[in-house]
Amino acid sequence: MATALLEIVDLGDGEIVLQRAEDDSQPLLRIQFSDEARDYLMDNGLEVAKVMIQAGMQAAAAISEKDSSSDGGGQLRTVH
């Protein structure tokens, strides 16, 4: 499988997207901060989005690793 180069782009309207670099396809991920959240973050929305994306990728890798090492017993996951 080829490795895709990804980029995080701040669209300037409170929305930050994760997309393939040099590709016009739809973003892979959209993070939308409300006006209130942007005020609270004090222009640090891009940094917060980067951390959110990194945490999501790490969680997905951990879940994938756990699923591949289990017997596939169809366990349900609960998010609180």
C-alpha angles and dihedrals in degrees: 000000000000118000113241121215108231131196134195112222128191106213091196097237098086092279123113121186137196110216142160110270116250092008129115095206123118116287116267091222137014126199115191120192119197120231089256092051091048090052090050092048092050097216093318095109094114092054091048091049091051091054091046091052093046091050091049092051092048091049092048091050092049092048091047091049092048092048093049092050096047128079091251093248092168096248116183118232122217121202118201 
